[in-house]
């Protein structure tokens, strides 16, 4: 069965639909963006990528979504929500578009995740069982591009 393809221009809208808990944070980043109501999210799907009402997928993933996922891991025992969030990332990691898999997942998620868990490797360790195969591969690839603490490096070695 072939995976559904999505376009890069849909990422912001799809992520806001999939993770409605980040709508307030998204709104706080957007200088010209209206609050992301369901109607606005539908409009967002049709806006050009350079429209000033968008905050951009890279900002969404690096500055909003990844910190949100880390906070869920840090503050919750809700493994179902963690699984759901990481399942969304795995879906994106399996897209063919390199802007989605390499930039949004590899750089904006994995590298930001390493930065945020560098001094708390136990948080990354808690994520490991929930990461999908392609997300793991991208994180491993991108772990070689950044400096990580000895503790996180030990977790990464055991992980890979």
NORLIN-V252128 format. One record per pair of residues at least 24 apart in sequence whose ideal C-beta (glycine too) atoms are under 10 Angstrom apart, sorted by the first residue. I is the first residue (numbers start at 1). J is the second residue. Records with the same first field share a line. If there is no record, write none. Layout:
# NORLIN-V252128
I->J + J
This chain:
# NORLIN-V252128
3->91 + 94 + 95 + 96
4->91 + 94 + 95
5->94 + 95 + 96 + 97 + 100
6->91 + 92 + 95 + 97 + 100
7->45 + 49 + 95 + 97 + 99 + 100
8->49 + 57 + 95 + 97 + 98 + 99 + 100 + 103 + 104
9->44 + 45 + 46 + 47 + 48 + 49 + 51 + 54 + 57
10->44 + 45 + 46 + 57 + 100
11->44 + 49 + 56 + 57 + 58 + 60 + 61 + 92 + 95 + 97 + 99 + 100 + 104
12->36 + 41 + 44 + 45 + 47 + 49 + 54 + 55 + 56 + 57 + 59 + 60 + 61
13->40 + 41 + 42 + 43 + 44 + 45 + 46 + 47 + 54
14->41 + 44 + 45 + 57 + 88 + 91 + 92
15->41 + 57 + 60 + 61 + 64 + 65 + 88 + 89 + 92 + 104
16->40 + 41 + 44 + 60 + 64 + 65
17->41 + 42 + 44 + 45
18->65 + 84 + 85 + 87 + 88 + 91 + 92
19->60 + 64 + 65 + 68 + 69 + 72 + 81 + 84 + 85 + 88
21->68 + 71 + 72 + 81 + 85
22->60 + 64 + 65 + 67 + 68 + 69
23->64
24->64
25->55 + 60 + 63 + 64 + 65 + 67 + 68
26->55 + 59 + 60 + 63 + 64 + 65
27->55
28->55 + 64
29->55 + 56 + 59 + 60 + 63 + 64
30->54 + 55 + 56 + 59 + 60
31->55
49->99
57->92 + 99 + 100 + 103 + 104 + 108
58->99 + 103 + 104 + 107 + 108
59->108
60->104 + 108
61->89 + 92 + 100 + 103 + 104 + 105 + 107 + 108 + 109 + 112
62->103 + 104 + 107 + 108 + 109 + 111 + 112 + 113 + 115
63->108 + 112
64->108
65->89 + 104 + 108 + 109 + 112
66->104 + 108 + 109 + 110 + 111 + 112 + 113 + 115 + 116
67->112 + 113 + 116
69->109 + 112 + 113 + 116 + 127 + 130
70->112 + 113 + 115 + 116 + 117 + 120 + 123 + 124 + 127
71->116 + 123
72->127
73->113 + 116 + 117 + 120 + 122 + 123 + 124 + 125 + 126 + 127 + 130
74->116 + 117 + 120 + 122 + 123 + 126
79->126 + 129 + 130
82->126 + 127 + 129 + 130
83->129 + 130 + 132
84->130
85->127 + 130
86->127 + 129 + 130 + 131 + 132 + 135
87->130 + 131 + 132 + 135
88->132
89->130 + 131 + 132 + 134 + 135 + 138 + 139
90->130 + 131 + 132 + 133 + 134 + 135 + 136 + 138
91->132 + 134 + 135
92->132 + 134 + 135 + 138
93->131 + 132 + 133 + 134 + 135 + 136 + 137 + 138 + 139
94->132 + 133 + 134 + 135
95->134
101->134 + 135 + 137 + 138
102->138 + 141 + 142
104->138
105->134 + 135 + 137 + 138 + 139 + 142
106->135 + 137 + 138 + 139 + 140 + 141 + 142 + 145
107->138 + 142 + 145 + 146
109->135 + 138 + 139 + 142
110->135 + 136 + 137 + 138 + 139 + 140 + 141 + 142 + 143 + 145 + 146
111->138 + 139 + 142 + 143 + 145 + 146
112->142 + 146
113->139 + 142 + 143 + 152
114->139 + 142 + 143 + 145 + 146 + 147 + 148 + 149 + 152 + 153 + 156
115->146 + 147 + 148 + 152
117->148 + 149 + 151 + 152 + 155
118->146 + 147 + 148 + 149 + 151 + 152 + 153
119->149 + 151 + 152
120->149 + 151 + 152
121->148 + 149 + 150 + 151 + 152 + 153 + 154 + 155 + 156
122->151 + 152 + 155
123->152 + 155
124->148 + 151 + 152 + 155 + 156 + 159
125->151 + 152 + 154 + 155 + 156 + 158 + 159
127->155 + 159
128->155 + 156 + 158 + 159
131->159
136->160
